[in-house]
């Protein structure tokens, strides 16, 4: 189980300092012995376990090496010295700092508890199949491929509709007049999307069109006035179970998290 470490940013920030203190490769610190402290600073031991945890954060896909071990060791020494200096100065008594440290500690413990709960209640193949079958049986929103021209005023939109009636090309008008920078350069073309991707006014107008049809009146939204053309529709197909299995597992694990939270809250007295 990998937990995000609170001092990671400090350690990384100190990395150049640590590197400057790192011995040459021939004299690099050997791999830490788990039975011995990584270092002893003013009589305080830094356990080898600290080095293992911090190395994961500092490695950033680098191969294991004596140089990396030395950087980890020097960074932890710097961290020990600076944190001890803060305690000696009484900074740990600051209410905000104390609260922040307590929240971080509780956050890590909560994550550890939830990971343990998920491990103790693994997702089964039967649950995965049941969720897939449920999704397969549900009605699926059709997807639309449309074009639109966005302008500031209703008069501009009406003029565009009139020009289209005179055989002007939708794509050309979109490139010249649309105020939507994302689609104007592509002739007003929008990606395949279901209705949920659009604001309600746009979505309702789009759903009322037949393939190849253009709105006969301007469609007003919070962005301005739209002229919309529906180019095509399709019914999305659910991918095979093997393709979406990982996503289903994640969804079921999220349900496990919800169950764990509900159980702990149910057993608690909250005023």
C-alpha positions as CSV (number, residue, x, y, z in Angstrom):
1,X,0.0,0.0,0.0
2,X,1.5,3.3,-1.1
3,X,0.8,6.4,0.9
4,X,1.5,9.9,-0.2
5,X,4.2,11.4,2.1
6,X,3.7,14.7,3.7
7,X,7.3,15.9,3.4
8,X,7.7,14.9,-0.3
9,X,7.6,18.5,-1.6
10,X,10.2,19.6,1.0
11,X,12.4,16.6,0.1
12,X,12.2,17.4,-3.6
13,X,12.9,21.1,-3.0
14,X,16.0,20.0,-1.1
15,X,17.1,17.6,-3.8
16,X,19.7,20.0,-5.4
17,X,21.1,20.7,-1.9
18,X,21.2,17.0,-1.2
19,X,22.8,16.3,-4.6
20,X,25.5,18.9,-3.9
21,X,26.4,16.9,-0.8
22,X,26.2,13.5,-2.5
23,X,29.5,11.6,-2.6
24,X,31.1,10.7,-5.9
25,X,29.8,7.4,-7.4
26,X,32.8,5.4,-6.2
27,X,32.1,6.5,-2.6
28,X,28.3,6.4,-2.8
29,X,26.4,5.2,0.2
30,X,25.5,1.5,-0.1
31,X,22.0,0.3,0.0
32,X,20.5,0.7,3.4
33,X,20.4,-2.3,5.8
34,X,16.8,-2.5,7.0
35,X,18.0,-3.5,10.5
36,X,20.1,-0.4,10.8
37,X,19.1,3.3,10.9
38,X,19.6,5.3,7.7
39,X,21.5,7.9,9.7
40,X,21.8,9.2,13.3
41,X,21.3,12.9,13.6
42,X,22.1,14.5,17.0
43,X,21.4,11.2,18.6
44,X,18.1,10.7,16.8
45,X,17.8,7.6,14.5
46,X,16.3,7.9,11.0
47,X,14.9,4.4,10.4
48,X,15.8,2.6,7.1
49,X,12.0,2.3,6.4
50,X,11.9,6.1,6.0
51,X,14.4,5.8,3.2
52,X,12.4,3.1,1.4
53,X,9.2,5.2,1.5
54,X,10.9,8.5,0.5
55,X,12.8,6.7,-2.3
56,X,9.5,5.9,-4.0
57,X,8.5,9.5,-4.1
58,X,11.9,10.8,-5.2
59,X,12.7,8.1,-7.8
60,X,10.2,9.4,-10.4
61,X,10.9,6.4,-12.7
62,X,14.7,6.7,-12.2
63,X,16.5,3.4,-11.8
64,X,17.7,2.4,-8.4
65,X,21.3,3.5,-7.8
66,X,23.7,4.4,-5.0
67,X,23.4,8.0,-6.1
68,X,19.6,7.9,-5.5
69,X,20.2,6.2,-2.1
70,X,22.6,9.0,-1.2
71,X,20.1,11.7,-2.2
72,X,17.4,10.1,-0.1
73,X,19.7,9.9,2.9
74,X,20.9,13.5,2.6
75,X,17.4,14.8,2.1
76,X,16.1,13.0,5.2
77,X,19.0,14.3,7.2
78,X,18.1,17.9,6.1
79,X,14.5,17.2,6.9
80,X,15.3,15.9,10.4
81,X,17.5,19.0,11.1
82,X,15.0,21.5,9.8
83,X,12.0,19.9,11.5
84,X,13.9,19.7,14.8
85,X,14.9,23.4,14.4
86,X,11.2,24.2,14.0
87,X,10.2,22.3,17.1
88,X,13.0,24.0,19.1
89,X,11.7,27.3,18.0
90,X,8.2,26.3,19.1
91,X,6.7,26.5,15.7
92,X,4.9,23.2,16.2
93,X,2.7,24.9,18.8
94,X,1.2,27.2,16.1
95,X,-2.5,26.2,16.1
96,X,-2.8,26.3,12.3
97,X,0.3,24.2,11.7
98,X,-0.8,21.7,14.4
99,X,-4.3,21.5,12.8
100,X,-2.8,21.0,9.3
101,X,-0.5,18.2,10.5
102,X,-3.4,16.5,12.3
103,X,-5.6,16.7,9.2
104,X,-2.9,15.3,7.0
105,X,-2.3,12.5,9.5
106,X,-6.0,11.7,9.6
107,X,-6.3,11.8,5.8
108,X,-3.5,9.2,5.5
109,X,-5.1,7.0,8.1
110,X,-8.5,7.3,6.4
111,X,-6.9,6.3,3.1
112,X,-5.2,3.3,4.7
113,X,-8.5,2.2,6.3
114,X,-10.4,2.4,3.0
115,X,-7.6,0.5,1.1
116,X,-7.7,-2.1,3.8
117,X,-11.5,-2.3,3.6
118,X,-11.4,-2.7,-0.2
119,X,-8.8,-5.4,0.2
120,X,-11.0,-7.2,2.8
121,X,-14.0,-6.9,0.5
122,X,-12.7,-7.7,-3.0
123,X,-14.8,-7.1,-6.0
124,X,-16.1,-10.4,-7.4
125,X,-16.6,-11.6,-11.0
126,X,-20.3,-12.0,-10.3
127,X,-20.6,-8.3,-9.3
128,X,-18.6,-7.2,-12.4
129,X,-20.9,-9.2,-14.7
130,X,-24.0,-7.9,-12.9
131,X,-23.0,-4.3,-13.3
132,X,-22.1,-4.9,-17.0
133,X,-25.4,-6.6,-17.7
134,X,-27.3,-3.8,-16.0
135,X,-25.6,-1.2,-18.1
136,X,-26.2,-3.3,-21.2
137,X,-30.0,-3.4,-20.5
138,X,-30.4,0.3,-19.9
139,X,-31.5,2.7,-22.6
140,X,-28.5,4.6,-24.1
141,X,-28.6,8.2,-25.1
142,X,-28.1,8.7,-28.8
143,X,-25.0,10.7,-29.9
144,X,-25.2,13.6,-32.2
145,X,-22.7,15.0,-34.7
146,X,-23.6,18.6,-35.3
147,X,-22.4,22.0,-36.5
148,X,-23.3,25.4,-35.2
149,X,-22.6,29.1,-35.8
150,X,-22.5,31.3,-32.7
151,X,-23.2,35.0,-33.0
152,X,-23.9,37.8,-30.5
153,X,-27.3,39.0,-31.7
154,X,-30.5,37.5,-32.9
155,X,-30.4,39.7,-36.0
156,X,-27.1,38.2,-37.0
157,X,-28.4,34.7,-36.5
158,X,-31.5,35.4,-38.6
159,X,-29.3,36.8,-41.4
160,X,-27.3,33.6,-41.4
161,X,-30.4,31.5,-41.6
162,X,-31.6,33.6,-44.5
163,X,-28.2,33.2,-46.3
164,X,-28.4,29.5,-45.8
165,X,-31.8,29.5,-47.5
166,X,-30.1,31.2,-50.5
167,X,-27.7,28.2,-50.7
168,X,-24.8,29.7,-48.8
169,X,-22.6,27.0,-47.4
170,X,-22.9,26.4,-43.6
171,X,-19.2,25.6,-43.2
172,X,-18.1,28.8,-45.0
173,X,-20.4,31.0,-42.8
174,X,-19.2,29.3,-39.7
175,X,-15.6,30.0,-40.5
176,X,-16.3,33.6,-41.3
177,X,-18.9,34.6,-38.6
178,X,-19.0,32.1,-35.7
179,X,-17.8,33.5,-32.4
180,X,-16.9,30.0,-31.1
181,X,-13.1,29.7,-31.6
182,X,-13.2,26.0,-30.9
183,X,-15.4,25.0,-33.8
184,X,-15.4,28.0,-36.2
185,X,-12.1,27.0,-37.8
186,X,-13.6,23.5,-38.5
187,X,-16.7,24.9,-40.2
188,X,-18.7,24.8,-37.0
189,X,-18.2,21.1,-36.5
190,X,-18.7,19.7,-33.0
191,X,-17.5,16.3,-31.7
192,X,-19.8,13.3,-31.3
193,X,-21.7,13.9,-28.1
194,X,-24.9,13.0,-26.4
195,X,-27.3,15.7,-25.2
196,X,-25.8,16.0,-21.8
197,X,-22.7,17.7,-23.3
198,X,-24.8,20.8,-24.2
199,X,-26.7,23.5,-22.3
200,X,-30.5,22.7,-22.2
201,X,-31.6,25.2,-24.9
202,X,-29.0,23.9,-27.4
203,X,-29.7,20.2,-26.4
204,X,-33.5,20.6,-26.9
205,X,-33.1,22.3,-30.3
206,X,-30.6,19.6,-31.5
207,X,-32.9,16.8,-30.4
208,X,-35.8,18.3,-32.5
209,X,-33.8,18.2,-35.7
210,X,-33.8,15.5,-38.4
211,X,-30.5,14.4,-40.0
212,X,-29.3,17.2,-42.4
213,X,-31.8,19.7,-41.0
214,X,-30.9,23.2,-39.7
215,X,-32.8,25.2,-37.0
216,X,-35.3,27.6,-38.6
217,X,-35.0,30.2,-35.8
218,X,-32.1,31.3,-33.7
219,X,-31.4,29.3,-30.5
220,X,-30.6,31.6,-27.6
221,X,-28.3,30.3,-24.8
222,X,-26.1,32.0,-22.2
223,X,-23.4,32.2,-24.9
224,X,-25.4,34.0,-27.5
225,X,-27.5,33.0,-30.5
226,X,-26.9,29.7,-32.4
227,X,-27.7,28.4,-35.8
228,X,-27.5,24.6,-35.5
229,X,-27.3,21.8,-38.2
230,X,-27.6,18.1,-37.3
231,X,-25.2,16.1,-39.6
232,X,-25.7,12.6,-38.2
233,X,-26.8,10.5,-35.2
234,X,-25.7,7.1,-33.9
235,X,-26.5,4.7,-31.1
236,X,-23.4,4.1,-29.1
237,X,-22.5,0.5,-28.4
238,X,-21.3,-0.8,-25.0
239,X,-17.7,-2.1,-25.4
240,X,-17.0,-5.8,-24.6
241,X,-16.7,-6.6,-20.9
242,X,-13.0,-7.2,-21.2
243,X,-12.5,-3.6,-22.4
244,X,-14.5,-2.0,-19.6
245,X,-13.7,-4.4,-16.8
246,X,-11.1,-2.2,-15.2
247,X,-13.6,0.8,-15.1
248,X,-16.3,-1.4,-13.6
249,X,-13.9,-2.6,-10.9
250,X,-13.2,1.1,-10.1
251,X,-16.9,1.9,-9.9
252,X,-17.5,-1.1,-7.6
253,X,-14.6,-0.1,-5.4
254,X,-16.1,3.4,-5.1
255,X,-19.3,1.7,-3.8
256,X,-17.2,-0.2,-1.3
257,X,-15.8,3.2,-0.1
258,X,-19.3,4.5,0.2
259,X,-20.3,1.4,2.3
260,X,-17.3,1.8,4.6
261,X,-18.1,5.5,5.2
262,X,-21.8,4.7,5.8
263,X,-20.8,1.9,8.3
264,X,-18.5,4.1,10.3
265,X,-21.0,7.0,10.3
266,X,-23.8,4.6,11.3
267,X,-21.9,3.5,14.4
268,X,-21.0,7.0,15.4
269,X,-22.7,9.5,17.7
270,X,-22.6,12.8,15.8
271,X,-24.0,16.0,17.4
